[in-house]
Amino acid sequence: MLKRLAPIELGRGVHLHVIKTDKFKTNLIRVYLQRPLEKEEVTKNALLTMVLPRGTERFTTSMAVSKELENLYGASLSSDVSKKGERNIIQFALQLANDKYLEEKGVFEKGLSILNEIIHKPHLQEGKFHTQYVEQEKDNLKERIEGRINDKMSYALDRCIEEMCSDEKFSLYEYGNVEDLKKISAESLYEHYQNIIGTSKVDIFVVGDMDEATVENMVRQHLNFVSGDKLFVEREEIQRSPADVKKVEDKMDVSQGKLTLGYRTNLPFESELYHPLVVFSNILGGGPNSKLFRNIREKESLCYYIFSRIEKFKSLMMISSGIEFDKYDKTVELVGKQLEEMKNGGFTTEDIESAKNSIITSMRSMTDTPSMMADFYYTQVVSNNPDSLDEMIDKVRKVTKEAIIASSKQIELDTIYFLRDKKEGR
């Protein structure tokens, strides 16, 4: 049983969302703070999510925090940043056992208090963050940023977006950059923290088998966000028609070329054609039954993998593949042919049904864990979409071939990115 209840306003810019479900034996509290994706703060936001869990007023070390969580039957705390379009999302989560399955009661309430301390009562040293904690986490974040290159597929996808959206905020990496990281001090990070904690729009999600009124009462008591005017995050610009196709190459020690093609769809997620666009992308490159997989990988043996995906908030379509270095021209040509063929209706009823089933299976999997469930519904909040999961699935089922073709009419190739071996010539 899953019941998503109407949001409760705890204060101006602070909302509670209760997702009542008996599917899990745990309760999840997840807090989202919404920020604009800005170069000036993206690195600081990422660092904050690493520094805050290091200690609180009461529990001044990571060890002390861990011990307190262990006392709550092994509760798990996590914090991270993500980007949804040109929004930078700071998030904190605490997952703990449901009181119903414990002899001890009040575990949820104690968990809320700890989470509140992590977010609102950090361990300070002379009126700023603990310098040692900040420096240690700066080193950890530097490793993470520089470690992007270890996953070549994701790296190529990110680099294509960076080049494609070079003059747009969406090009920013959610964990920031090393140059800005060097400039951050314990003082400047604490100043930034004080600013964002009061000016960010806050959404609190509780997923579990709990009564809504009880949850609201406990959250009001123990999770104290400031009510007031919050920073407005502007809607992304999505309408763009590239004058020319941008071609970018990077060279690195790689045994396999990574080819990524970035397209502008010029179709907002609010459009009635958005779900048809998702089906279009799935038929094109959504899996082993897709056009790209069958024709470019299986038939022509040009690539090791190939897939297509839609970037919902920025209205992009990205096609990613791993190829031999000398297969670049042929692969680009065939991807273009498959895309044009689909724009002209070159796909079957069977293709449509296979794509729909794949999408619906993927959507249903969003309820497999409390965390995925919270993130799915938070995405609905950010996109101002009141549809339930069942309502969204129904919209996918009703997609027609005509709508799929219509959704593809404004798709234009913007950028071709290729990561190749530095020993290869071209």
C-alpha positions as CSV (number, residue, x, y, z in Angstrom):
1,M,0.0,0.0,0.0
2,L,1.3,3.4,-1.0
3,K,-0.4,6.7,-0.2
4,R,1.1,10.0,-1.0
5,L,-0.6,12.7,1.0
6,A,-1.0,16.4,0.2
7,P,2.0,18.6,1.3
8,I,1.8,20.2,4.7
9,E,3.1,23.8,5.0
10,L,5.3,24.0,8.1
11,G,6.2,27.6,7.3
12,R,6.8,29.8,4.3
13,G,9.0,27.9,2.0
14,V,9.1,24.8,4.2
15,H,6.9,21.8,3.3
16,L,6.4,18.3,4.7
17,H,5.5,15.4,2.5
18,V,4.3,12.1,4.0
19,I,4.4,9.0,1.9
20,K,2.5,6.4,3.9
21,T,3.5,2.8,2.9
22,D,3.8,-0.5,4.7
23,K,6.2,-1.8,2.1
24,F,9.3,-1.3,4.3
25,K,10.3,-2.1,7.9
26,T,12.1,1.2,8.1
27,N,11.2,4.9,8.1
28,L,13.1,7.4,6.0
29,I,13.5,11.1,6.7
30,R,14.9,13.0,3.7
31,V,15.5,16.7,3.6
32,Y,16.0,18.6,0.3
33,L,17.3,22.2,0.2
34,Q,16.8,23.8,-3.3
35,R,19.5,26.2,-4.6
36,P,20.2,27.7,-7.9
37,L,23.0,26.0,-9.8
38,E,25.6,28.7,-9.7
39,K,29.4,28.6,-10.1
40,E,29.8,30.8,-7.0
41,E,28.3,28.3,-4.7
42,V,28.2,24.8,-6.3
43,T,31.6,23.7,-4.8
44,K,30.7,25.1,-1.4
45,N,27.3,23.2,-1.4
46,A,29.1,19.9,-2.1
47,L,31.6,20.5,0.6
48,L,28.9,21.4,3.1
49,T,27.3,18.0,2.7
50,M,30.7,16.4,3.7
51,V,31.5,18.8,6.6
52,L,28.2,18.9,8.4
53,P,28.0,15.2,9.2
54,R,31.5,15.3,10.8
55,G,30.1,16.6,14.1
56,T,27.5,18.5,16.1
57,E,27.4,20.6,19.3
58,R,26.7,17.4,21.3
59,F,28.5,14.8,19.1
60,T,31.7,16.6,18.1
61,T,33.4,13.8,16.1
62,S,32.4,11.4,13.3
63,M,32.9,8.6,15.8
64,A,30.5,10.2,18.3
65,V,27.9,10.7,15.6
66,S,28.3,7.1,14.4
67,K,28.0,5.8,18.0
68,E,24.8,7.7,18.5
69,L,23.3,6.3,15.2
70,E,24.4,2.8,16.2
71,N,22.4,3.3,19.5
72,L,19.3,3.9,17.3
73,Y,19.4,0.3,16.0
74,G,22.0,1.0,13.3
75,A,20.3,4.1,11.8
76,S,22.1,5.2,8.6
77,L,22.8,8.9,7.8
78,S,23.7,10.2,4.4
79,S,24.2,13.6,2.7
80,D,24.9,14.5,-0.9
81,V,24.3,17.0,-3.7
82,S,22.6,16.6,-7.0
83,K,21.4,18.7,-9.9
84,K,18.0,18.7,-11.4
85,G,18.2,20.8,-14.4
86,E,19.7,24.2,-13.2
87,R,18.8,23.5,-9.6
88,N,21.4,22.4,-7.1
89,I,19.9,20.1,-4.5
90,I,21.5,19.7,-1.1
91,Q,20.1,16.6,0.6
92,F,20.3,14.9,4.0
93,A,18.7,11.5,4.8
94,L,18.3,9.3,7.9
95,Q,16.9,5.8,7.6
96,L,15.9,4.0,10.8
97,A,14.0,1.0,12.0
98,N,10.2,1.5,12.5
99,D,9.2,1.7,16.1
100,K,6.5,-0.9,15.4
101,Y,9.2,-3.6,15.2
102,L,11.1,-2.5,18.3
103,E,10.6,-2.9,22.0
104,E,12.0,0.6,22.5
105,K,9.8,3.4,21.4
106,G,10.6,6.9,20.3
107,V,13.4,6.0,17.9
108,F,11.9,8.1,15.1
109,E,11.7,11.1,17.4
110,K,15.4,10.7,18.5
111,G,16.4,10.3,14.9
112,L,14.7,13.6,14.0
113,S,16.6,15.3,16.8
114,I,20.0,14.0,15.5
115,L,19.2,15.0,11.9
116,N,18.2,18.5,13.2
117,E,21.6,18.7,15.0
118,I,23.5,17.7,11.9
119,I,21.8,20.4,9.8
120,H,21.3,23.2,12.3
121,K,23.8,22.7,15.1
122,P,27.2,21.9,13.6
123,H,30.3,21.5,15.6
124,L,32.1,24.9,15.6
125,Q,35.6,26.1,16.5
126,E,35.9,29.8,17.4
127,G,32.7,30.7,15.6
128,K,33.4,28.9,12.4
129,F,33.5,25.3,11.1
130,H,36.3,23.1,12.5
131,T,39.3,23.9,10.3
132,Q,40.7,20.4,10.4
133,Y,37.3,18.9,9.3
134,V,37.0,21.4,6.4
135,E,40.6,20.8,5.2
136,Q,40.2,17.0,5.4
137,E,36.9,17.1,3.5
138,K,38.4,19.5,0.9
139,D,41.0,16.8,0.2
140,N,38.2,14.2,-0.1
141,L,36.1,16.4,-2.4
142,K,39.2,17.1,-4.6
143,E,39.7,13.3,-5.0
144,R,36.1,12.9,-6.0
145,I,36.2,15.7,-8.6
146,E,39.5,14.5,-10.1
147,G,38.2,10.9,-9.9
148,R,35.6,11.7,-12.5
149,I,37.9,10.5,-15.2
150,N,37.9,7.0,-13.8
151,D,34.5,6.3,-15.2
152,K,35.1,7.1,-18.8
153,M,31.5,6.6,-20.0
154,S,30.1,9.0,-17.4
155,Y,33.0,11.4,-18.0
156,A,32.3,11.5,-21.7
157,L,28.7,12.2,-21.1
158,D,29.5,15.0,-18.6
159,R,32.1,16.5,-20.9
160,C,29.6,16.6,-23.8
161,I,27.1,18.5,-21.6
162,E,29.8,20.9,-20.5
163,E,30.7,21.7,-24.1
164,M,27.1,21.7,-25.3
165,C,25.9,24.0,-22.5
166,S,29.2,26.0,-22.1
167,D,27.4,29.3,-21.6
168,E,24.6,27.8,-19.5
169,K,24.5,26.9,-15.8
170,F,23.6,23.3,-16.7
171,S,27.3,22.8,-17.7
172,L,28.3,22.9,-14.0
173,Y,29.4,19.7,-12.3
174,E,27.3,19.2,-9.2
175,Y,30.4,18.6,-7.1
176,G,32.1,21.8,-8.3
177,N,35.7,22.3,-9.3
178,V,39.1,22.1,-7.8
179,E,40.0,25.8,-8.5
180,D,37.1,27.1,-6.4
181,L,37.7,24.4,-3.8
182,K,41.2,25.9,-3.1
183,K,39.7,29.3,-2.1
184,I,37.2,27.9,0.5
185,S,38.1,28.4,4.2
186,A,36.4,27.3,7.4
187,E,35.2,30.9,7.8
188,S,33.9,31.4,4.2
189,L,32.1,28.0,4.3
190,Y,30.4,28.8,7.6
191,E,29.3,32.2,6.2
192,H,27.8,30.4,3.1
193,Y,26.1,27.8,5.4
194,Q,24.5,30.6,7.5
195,N,23.1,32.2,4.3
196,I,21.7,29.1,2.6
197,I,20.1,27.5,5.7
198,G,17.6,30.3,5.9
199,T,17.1,31.2,2.3
200,S,16.7,27.8,0.7
201,K,13.3,26.3,-0.1
202,V,13.0,23.2,2.0
203,D,11.1,19.9,1.4
204,I,11.0,17.2,4.0
205,F,9.9,13.8,3.0
206,V,9.0,11.0,5.4
207,V,8.5,7.5,3.9
208,G,7.2,4.8,6.0
209,D,4.3,3.2,7.9
210,M,3.4,6.1,10.1
211,D,0.4,8.2,10.9
212,E,0.5,11.7,9.1
213,A,-0.6,13.7,12.2
214,T,2.1,12.0,14.3
215,V,4.8,12.7,11.8
216,E,3.7,16.3,11.4
217,N,3.7,16.8,15.2
218,M,7.2,15.3,15.6
219,V,8.7,17.2,12.7
220,R,7.3,20.5,14.0
221,Q,8.9,19.7,17.4
222,H,12.3,18.4,16.3
223,L,13.2,19.7,12.8
224,N,13.4,23.4,12.9
225,F,13.8,25.2,9.6
226,V,13.3,29.0,9.4
227,S,10.1,30.1,7.8
228,G,10.3,33.1,5.4
229,D,11.0,34.3,1.9
230,K,13.1,31.8,0.0
231,L,15.4,32.2,-2.9
232,F,13.5,31.8,-6.2
233,V,15.1,29.4,-8.7
234,E,14.4,30.3,-12.3
235,R,13.1,27.8,-14.8
236,E,15.8,26.6,-17.2
237,E,16.0,28.0,-20.7
238,I,15.4,25.1,-23.1
239,Q,14.6,26.7,-26.5
240,R,17.8,26.6,-28.6
241,S,18.5,26.0,-32.2
242,P,22.2,25.3,-32.8
243,A,23.6,27.2,-35.8
244,D,26.3,24.6,-36.4
245,V,27.1,21.2,-34.9
246,K,29.9,21.6,-32.3
247,K,32.7,18.9,-32.5
248,V,34.9,18.3,-29.5
249,E,37.7,15.8,-28.9
250,D,39.6,15.0,-25.8
251,K,42.6,12.7,-25.7
252,M,43.5,10.4,-22.9
253,D,44.9,6.9,-22.2
254,V,41.9,4.9,-23.2
255,S,41.6,1.5,-25.0
256,Q,38.1,2.3,-26.3
257,G,36.7,5.5,-27.8
258,K,33.7,7.2,-26.0
259,L,31.3,8.9,-28.4
260,T,28.5,11.1,-27.1
261,L,26.0,13.0,-29.2
262,G,24.0,15.8,-27.5
263,Y,20.7,16.9,-29.0
264,R,18.3,19.8,-28.2
265,T,14.8,18.5,-28.1
266,N,13.2,22.0,-27.5
267,L,10.4,20.3,-25.7
268,P,9.6,21.3,-22.0
269,F,8.7,18.6,-19.5
270,E,5.4,20.3,-19.0
271,S,4.4,19.5,-22.6
272,E,1.8,16.9,-23.5
273,L,4.5,15.6,-25.9
274,Y,7.0,14.9,-23.1
275,H,5.9,11.3,-22.5
276,P,5.9,10.6,-26.2
277,L,9.5,12.0,-26.3
278,V,10.6,9.6,-23.6
279,V,9.0,6.7,-25.6
280,F,10.8,8.0,-28.8
281,S,14.2,8.0,-26.9
282,N,13.5,4.5,-25.6
283,I,12.7,3.0,-29.0
284,L,15.8,4.7,-30.4
285,G,18.2,3.6,-27.7
286,G,16.6,2.3,-24.6
287,G,17.9,-1.2,-24.4
288,P,18.6,-4.4,-26.4
289,N,15.4,-4.1,-28.4
290,S,16.2,-0.5,-29.4
291,K,17.0,0.7,-33.0
292,L,20.5,1.8,-32.1
293,F,21.4,-1.5,-30.3
294,R,19.9,-3.7,-33.0
295,N,21.3,-1.9,-36.0
296,I,24.6,-0.3,-34.8
297,R,25.8,-2.9,-32.3
298,E,24.3,-6.2,-33.4
299,K,24.0,-5.7,-37.2
300,E,27.0,-3.5,-37.9
301,S,29.2,-4.4,-34.9
302,L,30.3,-0.8,-34.6
303,C,30.1,-0.4,-30.8
304,Y,30.4,-2.1,-27.5
305,Y,27.4,-0.3,-26.0
306,I,25.0,2.4,-27.1
307,F,22.1,4.1,-25.4
308,S,19.9,7.1,-25.5
309,R,18.4,9.1,-22.6
310,I,16.4,12.2,-22.0
311,E,17.6,14.9,-19.6
312,K,14.1,15.9,-18.3
313,F,14.7,19.4,-16.9
314,K,17.1,20.7,-19.6
315,S,15.2,19.1,-22.5
316,L,18.2,17.3,-23.9
317,M,18.6,13.9,-25.5
318,M,22.0,12.3,-25.1
319,I,23.3,9.3,-27.1
320,S,26.3,7.6,-25.6
321,S,28.4,4.7,-27.0
322,G,31.8,3.0,-26.8
323,I,33.5,2.4,-30.1
324,E,36.8,1.5,-31.8
325,F,38.6,4.8,-32.7
326,D,38.3,4.2,-36.5
327,K,34.6,3.6,-36.3
328,Y,33.8,7.3,-35.4
329,D,32.6,8.5,-38.8
330,K,30.5,5.4,-39.6
331,T,28.9,5.4,-36.1
332,V,28.0,9.1,-36.3
333,E,26.5,8.6,-39.8
334,L,24.4,5.6,-38.7
335,V,23.1,7.2,-35.6
336,G,21.9,10.2,-37.7
337,K,20.2,7.8,-40.2
338,Q,18.4,5.9,-37.4
339,L,17.2,9.2,-35.9
340,E,15.9,10.5,-39.2
341,E,14.2,7.2,-39.9
342,M,12.3,7.4,-36.6
343,K,11.4,11.0,-37.1
344,N,9.7,9.8,-40.3
345,G,7.7,7.1,-38.5
346,G,10.1,4.1,-39.2
347,F,9.1,2.1,-36.2
348,T,6.5,-0.5,-35.4
349,T,3.6,-1.1,-33.0
350,E,5.8,-3.8,-31.4
351,D,8.6,-1.2,-31.0
352,I,6.2,1.1,-29.2
353,E,4.9,-1.6,-26.8
354,S,8.3,-2.8,-26.0
355,A,9.5,0.7,-25.2
356,K,6.4,1.4,-23.0
357,N,6.9,-1.8,-21.1
358,S,10.5,-1.0,-20.5
359,I,9.7,2.6,-19.3
360,I,6.8,1.4,-17.0
361,T,9.1,-1.3,-15.4
362,S,11.7,1.4,-14.8
363,M,9.0,3.7,-13.3
364,R,7.7,1.0,-11.0
365,S,11.2,0.3,-9.8
366,M,11.2,3.8,-8.3
367,T,9.2,2.4,-5.4
368,D,11.7,-0.4,-4.6
369,T,13.5,1.6,-1.9
370,P,12.3,4.4,0.4
371,S,15.1,6.6,-1.0
372,M,14.1,6.1,-4.6
373,M,10.5,6.8,-3.7
374,A,11.3,10.0,-1.9
375,D,13.4,11.2,-4.9
376,F,10.7,10.3,-7.4
377,Y,8.1,12.4,-5.6
378,Y,10.6,15.2,-4.9
379,T,11.2,15.4,-8.7
380,Q,7.4,15.7,-9.0
381,V,7.5,18.6,-6.6
382,V,10.3,20.4,-8.4
383,S,8.5,20.0,-11.7
384,N,5.2,21.1,-10.2
385,N,3.6,17.9,-11.3
386,P,0.7,16.6,-9.2
387,D,0.5,13.2,-11.0
388,S,0.9,10.0,-8.9
389,L,3.0,7.2,-10.2
390,D,-0.1,5.3,-11.5
391,E,-1.2,8.5,-13.3
392,M,2.2,8.8,-15.0
393,I,2.2,5.2,-16.0
394,D,-1.3,5.7,-17.5
395,K,0.0,8.6,-19.6
396,V,2.8,6.4,-20.9
397,R,0.3,3.7,-21.8
398,K,-1.8,6.2,-23.8
399,V,1.1,7.5,-26.0
400,T,0.3,7.1,-29.7
401,K,2.6,6.7,-32.7
402,E,1.5,10.1,-34.0
403,A,2.5,11.8,-30.7
404,I,5.9,10.1,-30.8
405,I,6.6,11.4,-34.3
406,A,5.4,14.9,-33.3
407,S,7.6,14.9,-30.2
408,S,10.7,14.4,-32.3
409,K,10.2,17.2,-34.9
410,Q,12.3,19.8,-33.0
411,I,15.2,17.4,-32.1
412,E,18.5,18.9,-33.4
413,L,22.0,17.7,-33.1
414,D,24.0,20.2,-31.1
415,T,27.4,18.7,-30.1
416,I,29.5,15.6,-30.9
417,Y,32.0,14.7,-28.3
418,F,34.7,12.1,-28.7
419,L,37.2,10.8,-26.1
420,R,40.0,9.0,-27.9
421,D,43.4,7.6,-27.1
422,K,46.2,10.2,-27.1
423,K,48.4,7.9,-29.2
424,E,45.8,7.8,-32.0
425,G,46.0,10.3,-34.9
426,R,43.2,11.7,-37.0
